[in-house]
Amino acid sequence: MLDQDPGQAAQQLEDWATGLEEKAKKYQDLHTQMASTSVTHTSREGRVTVTVDGNGVPTDIRLEEASRGVEPGTLSTEVMTCMREAQVTLREKVSALVQDTAGDDEAGKNIAAQYARRFPDADGESDERPSDDEYFENRSFLSDEDGRR
């Protein structure tokens, strides 16, 4: 609530506006960092390497010479496992970026929670799996559930 004294009220409004500007800058910095973030993961067997962008979307999939002759189902599983591992690493990287940039801010916690839901550990850390539509729609991390920023 604003102080009854006009001078104090003006100072409170100025402090509030400054706080909002600082918060907006933090989230713009976070957005910039996230936009340039990518993670590359190589499978245990060394036959597959997958790179995902800051939204977890694959941007590069490389198959090594050793993948020749591997049963297609086995190779497909290896690609998908490698991609999920890259996404889990991305989730951890995003959580660290959010913590470093926004601290314990509620909006930052929500961003980290979105990544935790989208990219759970392979052992089922999260029971919530996104639908294919949600997973592949390539939304910004700043979007809410309806795609608004």
N, C-alpha and C positions, 0 to 999 in steps of 0.2 A: 504494500500500500504506500502511496506517496505521502510524504510529509506535508503538514498543513502550511509550513513556511514555504513561500514561492521559490526562494533561493535554494532551499534544501530539495524541494521537489524537482527543480530543474537539474540539480546535480545528480539526483537519483535517476532521472530519465537519461541523462548523459552517460552515467555509469552503465545503465542497462543497455543502451545502444552500443556502447563500446564493447560490452560483453558479447552481444550478438554478433558484432563485426568480427571479433576474435574467433568465435565459434564457427562462423561461416568460413573464415580463412582456414581453420583447422580441417574442416570437411572438404574444402576445395583442394587442399594439399593431399588429403587422403584419397580423394577421387583421382587426382593426378598420379599418385603413387600406384593406385590400383590399376589404372588404365595401362601403366607400363609394366605391370607385374606379369610374369609367366613362370611356369614351373616345368621342368623336363625331368622325366623319370625313365630309367632303363630297367627292363624286366630282369629278374634274377638270372634267367637263362642267358641274357645278353642279346637275345634275338630281336627285341622290340624296344623302341624308344618313342615315347609320346610326350609332346609338349602341349600344355593347356594355357590359355590366356587368363586374365584376371577374373573372368566370369566362369572359368572351368571348362570352356569350350576347346576341344582339340584344335590346334593350329598346325600341328605337324605330327605325322606318324611315319617312323622309319623302320624298315625291316632289314635286318642284316643278312648277309649271305647265308648264315647258318639257318635262316628260316626256310630256305629251299627244302622241299621234300617233307616238311613237317605237316602232319595231318591238319587240314583246314580248321576243324573244330578246336584242336589244341591251340593252334595259332590265334584263332579268334578269341579264345578265352584268355590267352596271354596278352593280347592287345587290350581287351577290356579291363583286365586286372591291372595292367600297367597304367591305363588311363585313370582308373579309380585311385590308384596310389598317388598319381600326380595331383589329383583333385584333393585328396586328403592332405597332402603337403601344402597345397594352395590354401586350404582352410586354415591350417596352422600358421602359414605366412600372413594371411589376412588378419587373423586374430592378433598376431604380434604387431602388425601395422596399425590396427585400430587402437590397441592398447598404447602404443608409442605416440600416436597422433591425437587421439581423443580421450585417452585415459578411461575413467570409469563412467563416462557420459552415457546416458540411457540410449541415445541414438546409436552410439558406437556398439553398445552391447547388443542392440537389435541387429546390426549388420553382421556381427560375429555369429549370432544365433541363426541368421538366415543361412550362412555358409555351413554351420554345423548341421542344419537340417538337410541341406542340399547334398553335402558330401560327408556322410557318416563313415566311420571306420568300417572296414570289411566285416568285422565281427559283430556289426549291428549296434554301434554306439547309440544310434537314433532309430526309433521305430518308425519315424516318419520318413517316407521316401517320396520325393517329388514325382508328380506325374510326368510323362514324357513331354507334354506341352510346356509345363513349367520349367523342366530341365533344359529344354532346347530353345526357349524363347529369347535367350541372350539379353536379359534385362540388365540394367545398371544396378549395382548394389545399393544405390540411393533410392531406388523405386520402392514404393510400398506394394502391398498385395495387389492393388489394381493397376500397377504400372505407372503410377504418378510419382513425381519427384517431390 
